[in-house]
Amino acid sequence: MSLLEDRILRIVELRRKGLNERAIAENLNVSSEDVKFYESSLMDCLQRANSGRGVSAICREMRISQLVLTAFANYRGVEISEHSELNPERKERYEQIKTFAEQGFTAREISERTGVALPVVYYASNKYGIELKRAGDKMREEIKKLAEKGLTKKEIAKEIDVSYSHTKGICRQLIKAGEINSVKDERKIARFERRPEIDSMAEKGLLLKEIGDRVGLTGERIRQYLHKAGLHEKRKEARRNIAIQESERKEVLENLLCGVLSRAYNTEEDWVTRKAFEYVLQRKVEKFDSYSFETLVEFFRKYEKAKNSGKKVSLGNLVKGTGIPYLMGASIVLKAVGLKTLCQPTYRERESTPKEKKEALRRIVKIGSDLSSVDIAYFLRIPGRVASQNLKRYGREPRRGLRNMYFDVRGNRKKTNSGRKDLTYRLASQVYEAVDLGYGIEESAFLLDTSDRVVQTALAHRGEFSNKISKTLKILYPGRTSRKPYKDFRD
């Protein structure tokens, strides 16, 4: 904002507050004559604006913005005429613009016909409400008419002298809006020639790759050709008929084979032959793996021999020299004829945690203990994994106890990761039990596979550690009367 505009707005503000010319001059540090001059000049501008002169031209001449002039006009209660009289030349020009706009010409066409700059056409349109036809709308109408005549997109683009991509985009908009159904695309109107040799092979139901190899094309190109030629479903039907014929032929051969085998072997007296024949019939129904009849006879002969001798023979030994390539195949053969393996795997039953030990773990969670889950598992004589899972299930946060820690004789806690120097409550309990039995420090360290330093540290803090171990043992075994920091598991 310029200094002149700032002073005019300050004068308007002070006038609204009721100050006279002298007071306004003192506030602005100017003379009273300057204030009068500003006001008289602005009133002259308002009179010229209402007499037909353009407001923008007056503001440019005064070097002020229209907002400043409007603010002064509002203070003085003067209305600025929005439609000032035009000079004859400009009025004639605007009339031409209006006439061409009513005839449906676009802004660019009006500019070319009247010689008026394009921004002036847009200015006249906005100022006097002249509705101009957009070039896009006119182009849409032309494309719509040409598409209805059957022209392709490329022909339409050439006719209206625009790019092909632009024409394609407008066609897509017209189709989406439902104004036209479709537009021909010469790129999709490819020349299609029928090939009798491909048609003949497709009607016979040959595979796509087989047809492609014979005519020198890929299977995908054959698929595209059949789709355009309308032979896709016909070929699929031929493939289904071939599959049915193959299945019937296979069934006839299997029935013939079963008849030959039943006459060649005495199935009522020979157990081995009967089991082989049973698998052949079962495979026909269940679709098991196919093996030769001689392979099955050899396999069941070895099975019968091992079973009669009472030996436990693995599947690996059974399939050796029989022609059955893998163990799972032998297992399927035996299962199909209702036989079991001669060497059944043994499974160890899972031992459940006794109820009283679960109750002890619940008491640990309820009362609390400084011992870790591994230490508690040792005193309860259960796996550490079981103790950890149950304590976590009952709501106890994991605790490290004294794991990976040791205490020196001065009582300073130090960390170590080397060897068996770590001290746990379990190891401390074992140290106290060994010492009470009369073993020395070196002997206890040797028996417990640890260092002399760890044993000395455990003994130096026996009062602290024993108290925590005894409290935990009291929780685990409420009826316990001994106060020793270890439990005699022989009881």
VEXDREN-2710 file (C-alpha; in Angstrom, 1 decimal):
% VEXDREN-2710
k/r/px/py/pz
1/MET/0.0/0.0/0.0
2/SER/1.4/3.4/-1.0
3/LEU/1.7/6.4/1.3
4/LEU/-1.1/8.2/-0.6
5/GLU/-3.5/5.3/-0.1
6/ASP/-2.6/5.0/3.6
7/ARG/-3.3/8.7/4.2
8/ILE/-6.7/8.5/2.4
9/LEU/-7.7/5.6/4.5
10/ARG/-6.5/7.3/7.7
11/ILE/-8.5/10.4/6.8
12/VAL/-11.6/8.2/6.3
13/GLU/-11.0/6.5/9.7
14/LEU/-10.5/9.8/11.6
15/ARG/-13.6/11.4/9.9
16/ARG/-15.7/8.4/11.1
17/LYS/-14.5/9.1/14.6
18/GLY/-15.8/12.7/14.3
19/LEU/-12.5/14.6/14.1
20/ASN/-12.3/17.9/12.2
21/GLU/-9.7/19.0/9.6
22/ARG/-7.3/20.5/12.2
23/ALA/-7.3/17.4/14.4
24/ILE/-6.8/15.1/11.4
25/ALA/-3.9/17.3/10.2
26/GLU/-2.2/17.0/13.7
27/ASN/-2.7/13.2/13.7
28/LEU/-1.2/12.8/10.2
29/ASN/1.5/15.5/10.7
30/VAL/0.2/17.5/7.6
31/SER/-1.4/20.8/7.1
32/SER/-5.2/21.4/7.1
33/GLU/-4.9/22.5/3.4
34/ASP/-3.5/19.0/2.6
35/VAL/-6.5/17.3/4.1
36/LYS/-8.9/19.5/2.2
37/PHE/-7.0/18.8/-1.0
38/TYR/-7.2/15.1/-0.5
39/GLU/-10.9/15.2/0.0
40/SER/-11.6/17.5/-2.9
41/SER/-9.5/15.5/-5.3
42/LEU/-11.4/12.3/-4.3
43/MET/-14.8/13.9/-4.7
44/ASP/-13.7/15.1/-8.1
45/CYS/-12.8/11.4/-9.0
46/LEU/-16.2/10.2/-7.9
47/GLN/-18.0/12.8/-10.0
48/ARG/-15.9/11.8/-13.1
49/ALA/-16.7/8.2/-12.4
50/ASN/-20.4/8.8/-12.4
51/SER/-20.2/11.0/-15.5
52/GLY/-19.1/8.2/-17.8
53/ARG/-15.4/7.9/-17.2
54/GLY/-14.2/4.4/-16.3
55/VAL/-13.4/3.9/-12.6
56/SER/-10.3/1.8/-13.4
57/ALA/-8.9/4.6/-15.6
58/ILE/-9.5/7.2/-12.9
59/CYS/-7.8/5.1/-10.3
60/ARG/-4.8/4.5/-12.5
61/GLU/-4.6/8.3/-13.1
62/MET/-4.7/8.9/-9.4
63/ARG/-2.4/6.0/-8.6
64/ILE/-4.8/4.5/-6.1
65/SER/-6.7/1.2/-6.0
66/GLN/-10.4/0.9/-6.5
67/LEU/-10.8/-0.3/-2.9
68/VAL/-9.5/3.0/-1.5
69/LEU/-11.8/5.0/-3.8
70/THR/-14.8/2.7/-2.8
71/ALA/-14.0/3.2/0.9
72/PHE/-14.0/7.0/0.5
73/ALA/-17.3/6.8/-1.5
74/ASN/-18.9/4.7/1.2
75/TYR/-17.9/7.3/3.8
76/ARG/-19.3/10.2/1.8
77/GLY/-22.4/8.2/0.9
78/VAL/-21.8/8.4/-2.9
79/GLU/-22.6/5.5/-5.1
80/ILE/-20.3/4.7/-8.0
81/SER/-22.1/3.9/-11.2
82/GLU/-21.4/0.3/-12.3
83/HIS/-22.5/0.9/-15.9
84/SER/-20.8/4.1/-17.0
85/GLU/-21.4/5.2/-20.5
86/LEU/-19.1/3.8/-23.2
87/ASN/-17.6/5.8/-26.0
88/PRO/-19.1/4.9/-29.4
89/GLU/-16.1/2.9/-30.6
90/ARG/-16.0/0.6/-27.6
91/LYS/-19.8/0.3/-27.5
92/GLU/-19.8/-0.9/-31.2
93/ARG/-17.0/-3.4/-30.4
94/TYR/-19.0/-4.9/-27.5
95/GLU/-22.1/-5.1/-29.6
96/GLN/-20.2/-7.1/-32.2
97/ILE/-18.9/-9.5/-29.5
98/LYS/-22.4/-10.0/-28.2
99/THR/-23.8/-10.7/-31.7
100/PHE/-21.2/-13.3/-32.5
101/ALA/-21.6/-14.9/-29.1
102/GLU/-25.4/-15.2/-29.7
103/GLN/-24.6/-17.0/-33.0
104/GLY/-22.6/-19.7/-31.1
105/PHE/-19.1/-18.6/-31.9
106/THR/-16.3/-19.3/-29.4
107/ALA/-14.1/-16.6/-27.8
108/ARG/-11.2/-17.4/-30.1
109/GLU/-13.4/-17.2/-33.2
110/ILE/-14.9/-13.9/-32.1
111/SER/-11.4/-12.5/-31.5
112/GLU/-10.4/-13.6/-35.1
113/ARG/-13.5/-12.1/-36.7
114/THR/-13.6/-8.8/-34.8
115/GLY/-9.8/-8.2/-34.5
116/VAL/-10.2/-7.7/-30.7
117/ALA/-7.7/-9.2/-28.4
118/LEU/-8.8/-12.5/-26.7
119/PRO/-8.5/-11.0/-23.2
120/VAL/-10.8/-8.1/-24.2
121/VAL/-13.4/-10.7/-25.4
122/TYR/-13.3/-12.4/-22.0
123/TYR/-13.4/-9.1/-20.1
124/ALA/-16.5/-8.0/-22.0
125/SER/-18.1/-11.4/-21.4
126/ASN/-17.5/-11.2/-17.6
127/LYS/-18.4/-7.5/-17.3
128/TYR/-21.6/-7.4/-19.3
129/GLY/-22.8/-11.0/-18.9
130/ILE/-22.2/-12.2/-22.4
131/GLU/-22.4/-15.9/-22.5
132/LEU/-19.6/-17.4/-24.7
133/LYS/-19.7/-20.9/-26.1
134/ARG/-16.7/-22.9/-24.9
135/ALA/-14.5/-24.4/-27.6
136/GLY/-14.7/-27.8/-25.9
137/ASP/-18.5/-27.8/-26.1
138/LYS/-18.4/-27.0/-29.8
139/MET/-15.8/-29.7/-30.4
140/ARG/-17.9/-32.2/-28.5
141/GLU/-20.9/-31.5/-30.7
142/GLU/-18.8/-31.8/-33.9
143/ILE/-17.3/-35.1/-32.7
144/LYS/-20.8/-36.4/-31.7
145/LYS/-22.1/-35.6/-35.2
146/LEU/-19.2/-37.2/-37.0
147/ALA/-19.3/-40.3/-34.7
148/GLU/-23.0/-40.7/-35.6
149/LYS/-22.1/-40.7/-39.3
150/GLY/-19.8/-43.7/-38.7
151/LEU/-16.4/-42.1/-38.9
152/THR/-13.5/-43.6/-36.9
153/LYS/-11.5/-41.8/-34.3
154/LYS/-8.6/-41.1/-36.6
155/GLU/-11.0/-39.8/-39.3
156/ILE/-12.7/-37.5/-36.8
157/ALA/-9.4/-36.1/-35.5
158/LYS/-8.4/-35.3/-39.1
159/GLU/-11.7/-33.7/-39.9
160/ILE/-11.7/-31.3/-36.9
161/ASP/-7.9/-30.8/-37.0
162/VAL/-7.1/-31.9/-33.5
163/SER/-4.8/-34.6/-32.1
164/TYR/-5.8/-38.3/-32.0
165/SER/-5.3/-38.5/-28.3
166/HIS/-7.5/-35.5/-27.6
167/THR/-10.2/-36.9/-29.9
168/LYS/-10.0/-40.3/-28.1
169/GLY/-10.4/-38.6/-24.7
170/ILE/-13.5/-36.6/-25.8
171/CYS/-15.0/-39.8/-27.3
172/ARG/-14.5/-41.5/-24.0
173/GLN/-16.3/-38.7/-22.1
174/LEU/-19.2/-38.8/-24.6
175/ILE/-19.6/-42.6/-24.2
176/LYS/-19.4/-42.3/-20.4
177/ALA/-22.0/-39.5/-20.4
178/GLY/-24.3/-41.7/-22.6
179/GLU/-24.4/-39.2/-25.4
180/ILE/-23.1/-41.8/-27.9
181/ASN/-22.9/-45.6/-27.8
182/SER/-19.5/-46.2/-29.3
183/VAL/-17.0/-44.8/-31.8
184/LYS/-15.2/-46.9/-34.4
185/ASP/-11.5/-47.4/-33.8
186/GLU/-9.5/-48.4/-36.9
187/ARG/-6.8/-49.9/-34.7
188/LYS/-9.3/-52.5/-33.5
189/ILE/-10.7/-53.1/-36.9
190/ALA/-7.8/-55.4/-37.8
191/ARG/-8.0/-57.5/-40.9
192/PHE/-9.0/-61.0/-39.8
193/GLU/-8.3/-63.9/-42.1
194/ARG/-9.6/-67.4/-41.3
195/ARG/-7.1/-70.3/-41.5
196/PRO/-8.8/-73.6/-42.3
197/GLU/-5.9/-75.7/-41.0
198/ILE/-6.2/-74.1/-37.5
199/ASP/-10.0/-74.4/-37.6
200/SER/-9.7/-78.1/-38.4
201/MET/-7.2/-78.8/-35.6
202/ALA/-9.3/-76.9/-33.1
203/GLU/-12.5/-78.9/-34.0
204/LYS/-10.5/-82.1/-33.4
205/GLY/-9.7/-80.8/-29.8
206/LEU/-5.9/-80.5/-30.1
207/LEU/-4.0/-78.6/-27.5
208/LEU/-3.1/-75.0/-28.1
209/LYS/0.6/-75.7/-28.0
210/GLU/0.2/-78.6/-30.5
211/ILE/-1.7/-76.4/-32.9
212/GLY/0.9/-73.6/-32.5
213/ASP/3.8/-76.0/-33.1
214/ARG/2.2/-77.2/-36.4
215/VAL/1.5/-73.7/-37.8
216/GLY/4.5/-71.9/-36.3
217/LEU/2.7/-69.7/-33.7
218/THR/2.6/-69.6/-30.0
219/GLY/-0.2/-71.0/-27.9
220/GLU/-1.3/-67.6/-26.9
221/ARG/-1.7/-66.4/-30.5
222/ILE/-3.7/-69.6/-31.2
223/ARG/-6.0/-68.7/-28.2
224/GLN/-6.5/-65.2/-29.6
225/TYR/-7.3/-66.5/-33.0
226/LEU/-9.9/-69.0/-31.7
227/HIS/-11.5/-66.3/-29.6
228/LYS/-11.9/-64.1/-32.7
229/ALA/-13.1/-67.0/-34.8
230/GLY/-15.6/-68.1/-32.2
231/LEU/-14.1/-71.6/-32.0
232/HIS/-13.1/-71.5/-28.3
233/GLU/-16.1/-73.2/-26.9
234/LYS/-16.2/-75.7/-29.8
235/ARG/-12.6/-76.7/-29.0
236/LYS/-13.4/-77.1/-25.3
237/GLU/-16.3/-79.3/-26.1
238/ALA/-14.0/-81.5/-28.3
239/ARG/-11.5/-81.7/-25.4
240/ARG/-14.3/-82.9/-23.1
241/ASN/-15.3/-85.6/-25.6
242/ILE/-11.7/-86.7/-25.9
243/ALA/-11.4/-87.0/-22.1
244/ILE/-14.6/-89.0/-21.9
245/GLN/-13.4/-91.4/-24.6
246/GLU/-10.0/-91.8/-23.0
247/SER/-11.7/-92.6/-19.7
248/GLU/-13.9/-95.2/-21.2
249/ARG/-11.0/-96.8/-23.1
250/LYS/-9.0/-96.9/-19.9
251/GLU/-11.9/-98.5/-18.0
252/VAL/-12.2/-101.2/-20.7
253/LEU/-8.5/-102.0/-20.5
254/GLU/-8.6/-102.2/-16.7
255/ASN/-11.6/-104.5/-16.8
256/LEU/-9.8/-106.7/-19.4
257/LEU/-6.6/-106.7/-17.2
258/CYS/-8.6/-107.7/-14.1
259/GLY/-10.2/-110.6/-16.0
260/VAL/-6.8/-111.8/-17.3
261/LEU/-5.3/-111.6/-13.8
262/SER/-8.2/-113.4/-12.2
263/ARG/-7.8/-116.3/-14.7
264/ALA/-4.0/-116.4/-14.5
265/TYR/-3.8/-116.5/-10.7
266/ASN/-5.8/-118.6/-8.2
267/THR/-7.0/-115.7/-6.1
268/GLU/-8.8/-118.0/-3.6
269/GLU/-5.6/-120.0/-2.5
270/ASP/-2.7/-117.5/-3.0
271/TRP/-2.9/-114.7/-0.4
272/VAL/-0.2/-112.6/-2.1
273/THR/-1.9/-112.7/-5.4
274/ARG/-5.2/-111.9/-3.9
275/LYS/-3.9/-108.8/-2.1
276/ALA/-2.2/-107.6/-5.3
277/PHE/-5.4/-108.1/-7.2
278/GLU/-7.3/-106.3/-4.4
279/TYR/-5.0/-103.2/-4.7
280/VAL/-5.6/-103.2/-8.5
281/LEU/-9.3/-103.1/-8.0
282/GLN/-9.1/-100.5/-5.2
283/ARG/-6.8/-98.3/-7.3
284/LYS/-9.5/-98.3/-10.0
285/VAL/-11.9/-96.7/-7.5
286/GLU/-9.7/-94.5/-5.3
287/LYS/-7.2/-93.4/-8.0
288/PHE/-4.1/-94.6/-6.1
289/ASP/-0.6/-94.8/-7.5
290/SER/-0.2/-97.4/-10.3
291/TYR/2.3/-100.2/-10.0
292/SER/2.8/-103.3/-12.1
293/PHE/1.2/-106.5/-10.9
294/GLU/4.6/-108.1/-10.6
295/THR/5.8/-105.3/-8.3
296/LEU/2.7/-105.7/-6.1
297/VAL/3.2/-109.5/-5.9
298/GLU/6.8/-109.1/-4.9
299/PHE/6.0/-106.5/-2.3
300/PHE/3.2/-108.5/-0.7
301/ARG/5.4/-111.7/-0.8
302/LYS/8.1/-109.9/1.3
303/TYR/5.4/-108.6/3.7
304/GLU/3.9/-112.1/4.2
305/LYS/7.4/-113.6/4.7
306/ALA/8.3/-111.0/7.4
307/LYS/4.9/-111.3/9.1
308/ASN/5.1/-115.2/9.3
309/SER/8.6/-115.0/10.8
310/GLY/7.5/-112.5/13.4
311/LYS/10.2/-110.0/12.6
312/LYS/9.7/-106.2/12.8
313/VAL/10.6/-105.0/9.3
314/SER/10.6/-101.3/8.4
315/LEU/9.0/-99.9/5.2
316/GLY/12.4/-99.2/3.9
317/ASN/13.4/-102.8/4.0
318/LEU/10.1/-103.9/2.5
319/VAL/10.4/-101.7/-0.6
320/LYS/14.0/-102.8/-1.4
321/GLY/14.0/-104.6/-4.7
322/THR/10.2/-104.4/-5.2
323/GLY/10.0/-101.4/-7.6
324/ILE/8.0/-99.1/-5.2
325/PRO/10.2/-96.0/-5.2
326/TYR/9.4/-94.4/-1.9
327/LEU/8.2/-95.2/1.6
328/MET/4.9/-93.3/1.4
329/GLY/3.9/-95.4/-1.6
330/ALA/4.4/-98.6/0.4
331/SER/2.3/-97.1/3.3
332/ILE/-0.5/-96.2/0.8
333/VAL/-0.5/-99.7/-0.7
334/LEU/-0.8/-101.4/2.8
335/LYS/-3.5/-99.0/3.8
336/ALA/-5.5/-99.6/0.6
337/VAL/-5.8/-103.3/1.3
338/GLY/-6.3/-103.0/5.1
339/LEU/-2.9/-104.0/6.3
340/LYS/-0.6/-102.3/8.9
341/THR/3.1/-101.8/8.9
342/LEU/5.2/-104.4/10.7
343/CYS/7.1/-101.8/12.7
344/GLN/4.7/-99.4/14.2
345/PRO/6.3/-96.2/15.6
346/THR/6.0/-95.8/19.4
347/TYR/4.7/-92.5/20.8
348/ARG/5.5/-91.3/24.3
349/GLU/2.5/-90.1/26.1
350/ARG/2.5/-86.6/27.3
351/GLU/2.8/-86.2/31.0
352/SER/0.4/-83.7/32.5
353/THR/1.5/-81.5/35.3
354/PRO/0.0/-82.7/38.6
355/LYS/-2.8/-80.6/40.1
356/GLU/-0.9/-80.0/43.4
357/LYS/2.1/-78.5/41.5
358/LYS/-0.2/-76.2/39.5
359/GLU/-1.7/-75.0/42.8
360/ALA/1.8/-74.4/44.1
361/LEU/2.5/-72.2/41.0
362/ARG/-0.7/-70.3/41.7
363/ARG/0.4/-69.6/45.3
364/ILE/3.7/-68.3/44.0
365/VAL/1.9/-65.8/41.8
366/LYS/-0.5/-64.8/44.6
367/ILE/2.1/-64.4/47.4
368/GLY/5.2/-63.5/45.3
369/SER/8.8/-64.8/45.1
370/ASP/12.1/-63.4/44.0
371/LEU/13.1/-66.7/42.4
372/SER/12.9/-67.1/38.6
373/SER/10.7/-69.7/36.8
374/VAL/13.8/-71.9/36.3
375/ASP/14.6/-71.9/40.0
376/ILE/11.0/-72.6/40.9
377/ALA/10.9/-75.5/38.3
378/TYR/13.9/-77.0/40.0
379/PHE/12.3/-77.0/43.5
380/LEU/9.0/-78.4/42.1
381/ARG/10.8/-81.0/40.0
382/ILE/9.0/-80.0/36.8
383/PRO/10.4/-78.8/33.4
384/GLY/11.4/-75.2/33.2
385/ARG/9.2/-74.7/30.2
386/VAL/6.1/-75.9/32.1
387/ALA/6.8/-73.6/35.0
388/SER/7.4/-70.6/32.8
389/GLN/4.2/-71.2/30.7
390/ASN/2.0/-71.7/33.8
391/LEU/3.4/-68.7/35.7
392/LYS/2.9/-66.5/32.6
393/ARG/-0.7/-67.9/32.2
394/TYR/-1.4/-67.1/35.9
395/GLY/-0.3/-63.5/35.4
396/ARG/3.3/-63.4/36.7
397/GLU/5.8/-61.2/34.9
398/PRO/9.1/-62.9/34.0
399/ARG/11.9/-62.6/36.6
400/ARG/15.6/-63.2/36.1
401/GLY/16.5/-64.1/39.7
402/LEU/20.2/-64.3/39.9
403/ARG/20.8/-65.7/36.4
404/ASN/23.9/-64.5/34.7
405/MET/24.9/-62.7/37.9
406/TYR/27.4/-63.4/40.7
407/PHE/28.4/-61.7/44.0
408/ASP/31.9/-61.3/45.1
409/VAL/33.0/-61.4/48.7
410/ARG/32.7/-57.7/49.1
411/GLY/29.0/-57.8/48.1
412/ASN/29.4/-56.0/44.8
413/ARG/27.2/-57.3/42.0
414/LYS/29.0/-58.0/38.8
415/LYS/28.0/-59.4/35.4
416/THR/29.7/-62.3/33.6
417/ASN/29.0/-64.4/30.6
418/SER/32.1/-66.7/30.7
419/GLY/31.8/-70.3/31.8
420/ARG/29.7/-71.6/34.8
421/LYS/30.4/-68.6/37.0
422/ASP/26.8/-67.5/37.1
423/LEU/25.0/-67.9/40.4
424/THR/21.3/-68.8/40.6
425/TYR/19.1/-69.6/43.6
426/ARG/19.1/-73.2/42.5
427/LEU/22.9/-73.4/42.5
428/ALA/23.1/-71.5/45.8
429/SER/20.7/-74.1/47.3
430/GLN/22.9/-77.0/46.0
431/VAL/26.0/-75.3/47.5
432/TYR/24.4/-75.0/50.9
433/GLU/23.3/-78.6/50.8
434/ALA/26.8/-79.8/49.8
435/VAL/28.4/-77.7/52.6
436/ASP/26.0/-79.0/55.2
437/LEU/26.9/-82.6/54.1
438/GLY/30.5/-81.8/55.0
439/TYR/32.1/-81.0/51.6
440/GLY/34.6/-78.2/51.3
441/ILE/34.6/-75.2/48.9
442/GLU/36.8/-76.9/46.3
443/GLU/34.9/-80.2/46.6
444/SER/31.5/-78.5/46.3
445/ALA/32.7/-76.5/43.2
446/PHE/33.9/-79.8/41.6
447/LEU/30.6/-81.6/42.3
448/LEU/28.5/-78.7/41.0
449/ASP/30.7/-78.0/38.0
450/THR/31.3/-74.4/39.0
451/SER/34.1/-72.2/40.2
452/ASP/35.4/-71.7/43.8
453/ARG/34.5/-68.0/43.5
454/VAL/30.8/-68.8/42.9
455/VAL/30.8/-71.1/46.0
456/GLN/32.5/-68.5/48.1
457/THR/30.0/-65.8/46.9
458/ALA/27.0/-68.1/47.7
459/LEU/28.3/-68.8/51.2
460/ALA/29.1/-65.1/51.9
461/HIS/25.5/-64.2/51.2
462/ARG/23.9/-67.3/52.8
463/GLY/21.7/-65.4/55.1
464/GLU/20.1/-63.3/52.3
465/PHE/19.7/-66.1/49.8
466/SER/18.7/-68.8/52.4
467/ASN/15.8/-66.6/53.6
468/LYS/14.4/-66.1/50.1
469/ILE/14.8/-69.8/49.2
470/SER/13.2/-70.9/52.5
471/LYS/10.2/-68.6/51.9
472/THR/9.7/-69.9/48.4
473/LEU/9.9/-73.5/49.6
474/LYS/7.3/-72.7/52.3
475/ILE/5.0/-71.4/49.6
476/LEU/5.5/-74.4/47.4
477/TYR/5.2/-76.9/50.2
478/PRO/2.9/-75.4/52.9
479/GLY/3.3/-78.4/55.2
480/ARG/7.1/-78.2/55.3
481/THR/8.6/-77.9/58.7
482/SER/12.3/-77.7/57.9
483/ARG/14.0/-74.3/57.6
484/LYS/16.9/-75.5/55.5
485/PRO/17.4/-73.6/52.2
486/TYR/17.1/-76.8/50.2
487/LYS/14.7/-79.7/49.8
488/ASP/15.5/-83.3/50.3
489/PHE/13.8/-84.8/47.2
490/ARG/14.3/-88.3/48.5
491/ASP/11.5/-87.7/51.0
END
